[in-house]
Amino acid sequence: GILELDLTQLPRPAPSPRLCTATARELPWISWPWCRTPVPALSPLNLFRKRKARGWWPCTMQEDNGPRLSGKVELSLELLTAQEAEERPVGKGREEPN
């Protein structure tokens, strides 16, 4: 499957894999599909303003009759300034994977 995320219009993630769904009716995934009662569509996140996002996003696959859920991805996204990234390096001192 494919998951493309626009960091200025990031769909709100599901808090758990069980609640992470995507049907043709729910794509693009802007509303909270796990709510049983109708709610107004929540505005997408702008990661450049919020700086952090964590949760589950659906991956979809295009088929003849439209998109279908093909998997789920758990992501933690955090934007850092160049100075913050230098102060908190990630992955240094780790060995190559076997």
C-alpha positions in Angstrom: 0.0 0.0 0.0 0.9 3.6 -0.2 0.6 6.4 2.4 1.5 9.9 1.3 1.3 12.7 3.9 1.1 16.4 3.2 2.8 17.8 6.3 0.7 21.1 6.0 -2.6 19.2 5.7 -1.9 16.1 7.8 -5.0 13.9 8.4 -5.6 13.4 12.1 -4.3 9.9 13.1 -6.3 7.2 14.9 -5.3 6.7 18.5 -5.1 2.9 18.1 -4.8 0.3 15.2 -8.3 -1.0 15.9 -9.8 2.5 15.3 -7.7 3.1 12.1 -10.0 2.5 9.1 -10.4 3.8 5.6 -13.2 3.1 3.3 -13.9 4.7 0.0 -16.5 6.9 1.7 -13.9 8.1 4.2 -11.1 9.0 1.7 -9.6 11.5 1.8 -9.4 10.7 5.5 -10.3 14.0 7.1 -13.1 13.1 9.5 -12.9 10.8 12.6 -14.2 7.5 11.1 -14.4 5.8 14.5 -17.1 8.2 15.8 -20.6 6.6 15.9 -22.4 10.0 15.8 -22.0 12.5 13.0 -19.5 15.2 13.8 -18.2 18.1 11.8 -15.0 17.2 9.9 -12.0 18.1 11.9 -9.5 20.3 10.3 -6.2 18.6 9.3 -3.1 19.2 11.3 -0.3 21.5 10.1 2.8 19.7 11.4 4.9 22.9 10.9 2.6 24.6 13.5 1.9 21.7 15.9 5.4 20.2 15.6 4.4 16.7 16.8 1.9 14.0 15.7 1.6 10.4 16.8 -0.9 7.7 15.9 -2.1 5.3 13.2 -2.7 6.2 9.5 -4.4 3.9 7.0 -2.5 2.8 3.8 -4.7 2.2 0.8 -4.4 0.3 -2.4 -6.2 1.4 -5.6 -8.4 -1.3 -7.1 -10.9 -1.4 -9.9 -13.8 -0.5 -7.6 -11.8 2.2 -5.7 -9.4 2.4 -2.9 -9.3 -0.2 -0.1 -7.4 -0.5 3.2 -4.2 -2.5 2.7 -2.4 -1.8 5.9 -1.8 0.5 8.8 1.2 2.5 9.8 2.1 3.8 13.3 4.1 7.0 13.1 5.5 9.4 15.5 6.4 12.6 13.6 8.4 15.5 15.1 9.8 18.5 13.4 13.0 20.0 14.8 15.0 23.0 14.1 18.6 22.4 12.8 19.9 23.4 16.2 17.6 21.0 18.1 18.5 18.2 15.7 22.2 18.8 16.4 21.6 18.8 20.1 19.6 15.5 20.0 21.3 13.3 17.3 19.4 10.1 16.5 20.9 6.8 15.5 24.5 7.6 16.4 26.5 4.8 17.9 24.2 2.1 16.4 25.5 -0.8 14.4 24.4 -1.6 10.9 21.4 -4.0 10.8 22.3 -7.7 10.3 
